[in-house]
Amino acid sequence: MSRTVLISGATKGIGRALAERLVEQGDQVVGIARTGDDTFPGDLHTVDVADRGATSAELQAISSVTRIDAVVNNVGLVRPQTLEEVTLDALDAVLDVNLRTAIQLTQAALPGMREQGWGRVINIASLVALGAVERTAYAAAKAALISTTRGWALELATTGITVNAVAPGPIESELFRENNPPGSEGENRYLAMVPMGRLGSPDEIAAAIAFLLSDESSFITGQTLYVDGGASIGRSPL
């Protein structure tokens, strides 16, 4: 059965890999991104989610013509700062884009999901929710997403709507490579965190998300799946 999935941050990395995977299996994709992309495999809406008013207007336009069956809250914002350097403006911005946007998108889709008695909400968290240097704001935002995942799952447990989170470890995306070229100190630092000794791919994360969006995951809710090469359980012995 074809379903319509709303994805934020849809044109790059995990969002793009998921969009391509879902379309290949016959689903419809509605994407939200800050910049346009003529090659996007679905219905792409261009909006800066940092603008809550513009985001609200775009979501109203989408929901007025399309029933959303599932939401993937993928968009994120990182502002690396040490504790001494954290600014309140940066904290507000990171919490706003990572958490407020997830609430806004999910609220827009809820009426249709409730009406049909079926729905999926996937929040993209992060390994850094377990703790990372220079990630005060980002780790707090992703930890909040994990917490809200559990709360939403309880609220919606009898509705046919499941709510889960996927927490990726280091992923070889365009953004990662811009900041961490092959062989760089940054890449080596991330690789040292992962017992498997390699980076993950966007498609590996997309595969986990696609399962949680499927009918086969219907008895799973309120969970956080770490897709991180074992990084969340600790480093392997040398």
C-alpha positions in Angstrom: 0.0 0.0 0.0 1.4 3.4 -1.0 1.8 5.9 1.7 2.7 9.6 1.7 5.7 10.5 3.8 6.7 14.1 4.8 10.4 14.5 5.2 12.2 17.6 6.5 15.8 18.3 5.4 14.9 16.2 2.4 17.4 17.1 -0.3 20.7 16.1 1.3 22.3 13.2 3.2 19.9 11.0 5.1 16.8 12.9 3.9 17.6 12.4 0.3 18.7 8.8 0.7 15.3 8.1 2.4 13.3 9.9 -0.2 14.9 7.8 -3.0 14.4 4.6 -1.1 10.7 5.3 -0.4 10.0 6.3 -4.0 11.7 3.1 -5.2 9.3 1.0 -3.0 6.3 2.8 -4.3 5.6 5.5 -1.7 4.9 9.2 -2.2 7.3 11.7 -0.7 6.7 15.3 0.2 10.0 17.0 1.0 10.8 20.2 2.9 14.1 21.9 2.4 15.7 25.3 2.4 16.9 25.1 -1.2 15.3 23.7 -4.3 16.4 20.7 -6.2 15.0 19.8 -9.6 16.2 16.2 -9.3 14.3 15.5 -6.1 12.2 12.3 -6.4 9.0 13.7 -5.0 7.0 16.9 -4.3 9.5 19.4 -2.9 8.5 22.5 -0.9 11.2 25.1 -0.4 11.0 26.9 2.9 13.5 27.9 5.6 12.2 26.0 8.7 14.0 28.6 10.9 11.1 30.9 9.9 8.2 29.4 11.9 5.6 31.5 10.2 6.7 30.5 6.7 6.9 26.9 7.9 3.3 27.0 9.2 2.0 28.5 6.0 3.8 25.8 3.9 2.5 23.0 6.1 -1.1 24.4 5.8 -0.7 24.4 2.0 0.5 20.8 2.0 -2.1 19.5 4.4 -4.9 21.2 2.5 -4.3 19.0 -0.6 -2.4 16.0 0.8 -3.0 13.6 3.7 0.3 12.9 5.3 0.6 9.3 6.5 4.0 9.6 8.1 6.5 12.2 9.2 10.3 12.0 9.4 11.7 14.9 11.4 15.2 15.0 9.9 16.2 18.6 9.6 18.9 19.7 12.0 21.1 22.5 13.0 24.5 22.3 14.7 26.5 25.1 16.3 29.7 23.7 17.8 30.7 25.6 20.9 32.6 24.9 24.1 30.7 25.4 27.3 32.4 28.8 27.9 31.5 29.9 24.4 27.8 28.8 24.2 25.7 31.8 23.4 22.0 32.0 24.2 21.2 33.0 20.6 22.9 29.8 19.4 21.1 27.7 22.0 17.8 29.2 21.0 18.5 28.6 17.3 19.6 25.0 17.7 16.7 24.0 20.0 14.2 25.8 17.7 15.2 24.1 14.5 15.7 20.7 15.9 12.8 20.5 18.3 10.2 23.1 17.4 10.2 22.1 13.8 9.6 18.5 14.8 6.6 19.5 16.9 5.3 21.7 14.1 5.5 19.1 11.3 4.0 16.4 13.5 1.1 18.5 14.6 0.3 19.3 10.9 0.1 15.6 10.1 -1.7 14.3 13.2 -5.3 15.0 12.1 -5.0 12.9 9.0 -3.2 10.1 10.8 -5.7 10.1 13.6 -8.6 10.0 11.1 -7.3 6.9 9.3 -6.1 5.2 12.5 -2.6 4.7 11.1 0.5 6.8 11.2 4.3 6.9 11.7 6.4 9.6 13.3 10.2 9.2 13.1 12.4 11.7 14.9 16.1 11.8 13.8 18.1 12.1 17.0 21.9 11.6 17.2 24.6 9.6 19.0 25.7 12.9 20.6 22.6 12.8 22.8 24.7 10.5 24.9 27.3 13.2 25.4 29.9 14.9 23.1 32.3 17.8 23.5 31.4 21.2 22.0 27.8 20.0 21.4 25.9 21.5 24.4 23.0 22.9 22.3 22.8 20.1 19.7 23.1 17.3 22.3 20.4 18.9 24.4 18.1 19.3 21.4 18.6 15.6 20.3 18.1 14.4 23.8 14.9 16.4 23.9 13.8 14.6 20.7 14.4 11.2 22.3 12.4 12.3 25.4 9.5 13.6 23.3 9.5 10.4 21.2 8.7 8.5 24.4 6.0 11.0 25.5 4.3 11.1 22.1 4.4 7.3 21.9 2.5 7.1 25.1 -0.1 9.7 24.1 -0.7 8.0 20.7 -0.4 4.4 21.8 -4.0 3.5 21.1 -4.4 5.4 17.9 -2.5 3.2 15.4 0.2 5.9 15.3 3.7 4.8 16.4 6.5 7.2 17.3 10.2 6.2 17.3 13.6 7.8 17.0 16.7 6.9 15.0 20.0 8.0 16.4 22.8 7.9 13.8 26.5 7.8 14.6 29.1 9.4 12.3 27.7 9.4 8.7 29.6 10.0 5.5 27.4 12.8 4.2 28.3 15.9 2.1 28.4 18.0 5.2 30.7 15.6 7.0 33.1 15.5 4.1 33.2 19.3 3.9 34.4 19.5 7.5 36.4 16.2 7.6 38.3 15.3 4.4 39.6 11.7 4.0 42.6 11.1 6.3 42.0 14.3 8.3 42.3 14.6 12.1 38.6 15.0 12.3 37.8 11.9 10.3 40.3 9.9 12.5 38.7 11.2 15.7 35.3 10.1 14.6 36.5 6.7 13.4 38.1 6.1 16.8 34.6 6.3 18.3 33.2 3.5 16.2 34.0 -0.1 17.0 33.3 -1.1 13.4 36.0 1.3 12.3 34.1 3.0 9.6 31.6 5.7 8.9 28.0 4.9 8.2 26.3 5.8 4.9 23.1 7.8 4.5 21.4 4.8 2.9 22.1 2.6 6.0 20.2 5.1 8.1 17.5 5.4 5.5 17.1 1.6 5.7 16.4 1.7 9.4 14.0 4.5 9.0 12.1 2.7 6.2 11.6 -0.3 8.5 10.2 1.8 11.3 7.8 3.4 8.7 6.5 0.0 7.6 3.6 -2.1 8.7 6.1 -4.7 10.0 7.1 -2.3 12.8 3.6 -1.9 14.1 4.4 -3.2 17.6 7.4 -0.9 18.1 6.8 2.5 19.6 8.7 4.9 21.9 12.0 3.4 21.0 15.4 4.9 20.0 17.4 2.9 17.5 21.1 3.7 17.5 22.5 3.1 14.0 26.1 3.8 14.8 28.5 0.9 14.2 28.4 0.1 17.9 29.6 3.6 19.0 26.8 3.9 21.6 28.0 0.8 23.5 31.7 1.9 23.7 35.0 1.4 21.9 36.1 -2.1 21.0 39.3 -3.3 22.8 42.5 -2.7 21.0 
